[in-house]
Amino acid sequence: MISFCEAQALIAQLDLRPQVAELPLAEAAGLVLAQDVALAGDLPPFDRSAMDGFAIHGVAGRTTYPLLGTVAAGSAWPGPLQPGEAVRIMTGAPCPTGGTVVPWERASVQENKVTVADSADLLPGRNIARRGEDGRAGAVVLSAGTALSPILLALAAMAGATRLHVQTPPTIAVITTGDELGSAIADSNGPFLSALLAAWGCPAIRAHARDDAAELSAAFSRHGQAQVLVTTGGVGGSERDLVKPVAMALGFVEVFHEVAMQPGKPVLLMRHPDGRLLVGLPGNPVSVVATAHLILADMLQRLGARAVSTWTSLPAAQAHTAKGKRLLFQPAAIQADGRVALIPWNGSGDLLAAAAADGLVEVAVGAVWQPGMPLRFLPYGGSTSGMRGILPRMSTP
């Protein structure tokens, strides 16, 4: 058995590289950029009117000017404005050279002449966004590694991009195991992993195999093109824990098996010579929640998944003294005051406790803390506000 830090180090040594594709802008939502995006030209590309109004080349002592026409967005005035000339202008339209923009509500029009109420509005350069003041051609506006949210896609489009080089998420197959699932025990692991992986931008194929070596081997082979095989259950040390021996028979090589952590100690990581990964998560539901966030997430992000949950620091809500003998990742909830409180739980099968939490707090062996002390906290993936819709927990006899 290795420590959690040693497991992280072994994962960091894996040569994991995302596949890259060039896609139309509309198909890149939620994916991760593989190449910087730079401005194709200056922004704004011309001196742009910031509002509807009148572009006027003012003359000292004059407040009334003849209107020569209109400059709409998408059009341009054929030349500069001469002193004493004015045109109507729309928001976003190029402002003719020599003009300053007076908002329509600060002027009046009569007989095709515009009168400005306050000569101070005719100071040169008013209400004009100058060419390049937002950004100059060639400036990088989106860096490789950025997850493309809707507003960032809009920025890429404004920069002039129509196609983007993006990391394509890895193909994943989730294979739950065990004769008991669907009969004596409901399958919560399959729905959880499917939803979590989808939130990370990695839709997964789902399958199930009973505790039968031939059936499990057939499931692995059937989904052999997946870059990552994720299993639940079957990774302990009993004769019915078949994931490791079946995977070894198919050419997978162990990276590590069993980590000194709670929950999730039996977690297994294997790699095939062709680069495919097998991540064997334990069968208990809270162990799956923990190891998916603590073991699986980092590998998937390096393979092109969206940004996953990252550690943060939050103040403790209560005093605590750790009594366990392994590094513990306990479900915890963020309170209204921003402090984080441990959720009482009954071990790795207590999904009610995990579902009442917002994430996991790292509890070192022998840790002692007081209210207000900073704790390492890992939010659940796929949720920004926690899961508050469950019934209050009943006291344990």
C-alpha positions, 0 to 999 in steps of 0.5 A: 500500500502506498501513500496518497502523495505517492499515488499522486506522484505516480499519476504525475509521471504518466505521459498523458496528452490530449488529442487535438482537433480543429473544429468550427467555433459553434462546435467548440463550446465547453472544450479546452483550447489547444492553441492560443487565440490572437486578435486578427485585427485592432479592436475596435477596427475603426473609431467607433461611435459609442452611442446613437447621436450626431457626429459634428465637426464643431466650430467655435461659437456655433451651436447649430449645424446642417445634417448631411446624412446618416451613418448606420452601423455597417456603413461608412461616411465617404470622407472626413467631416469639414468644419461646420458639418454634421451627420446622424450616427448610430451606435457602432458606426465608424465616426467620420474623421473630424467629428465628435459624437453628441448624444441625441438626447442632448441635441434637437433637430429642426428643418434638417439642422441639429442644435446642440444645447451645451457647447461643451458637448462639442469638445473633440473626441467625445463618445468615440471608442478609438481604433485599437483601444480595446486591443491591438492586432496580434494580442493573445486574448485566449490562452491554450488550456482555457475552457471555452465558456459561452462568453469566451466563444464570443470573444474568440469570434470577435477576435476573428476566429471561425475555427479553433484548435481544441483538446478533444475529451477522452473516450470513456467506458464505465463498467460497474461490476457485481452480482448484487447490483440491480437486485440486492443493491441499487446501482448508484455508482453508474448514474453518479459517474455518468453525470460527473463525467458529463459535467467534466465534458466526457460523456461515457459509455456504460456497461455492467458485468457480473462477478464472472471472469469471462463476462468481465473480460468480454466487457473490457474487450467490447469497450477496448477502444475507450481511452479510459476504462473506469470500473466500480467494485471488484478491486479488493483482495478476495477471490471474487475481485476480478478486475485486476487479474482480468485486466492483467490477462488483457495486457494491462500493467499495474501502476498502483493498487491500494492507497492509504486513504479513507474512503477508497483504499482499494483503488487500482490504476493500470495502464496498457502498453498502447496507452489506455488506462484502467481506473478501478474504483472501489464499490462503496458509493462514497469511495467512488465519489472520493476516488473519482475526484481525487484519483480520476479527475486529474488524469482526465483533465490532462487528457482534455476534460474540462477544468475539474474541481480544484482545492481551495482553503476554507475556515473550519466551522467547528473544533475537531480531533482526527482519530483515524489511522489513514488520510481521511477525505470526509464529506463537508458542507459550506455554511452560510457564513462561508465556513466548512463543517464536517458531515457526520457519516457512517463510512464509505457506504453512507451516501446520504452523508456524502449527498448532504455535503458540498465536497470533501475536507482533507483530514490528516492523521492526528489533525487537530483544529479549532474553529476558523482554522483553514482547511483544504476543501475540494468541491464536488464536480458538476455542482456550484451550490451543493446538494441541499434537497435531501431530508435531515439526517436521523440520529444514529441509535 
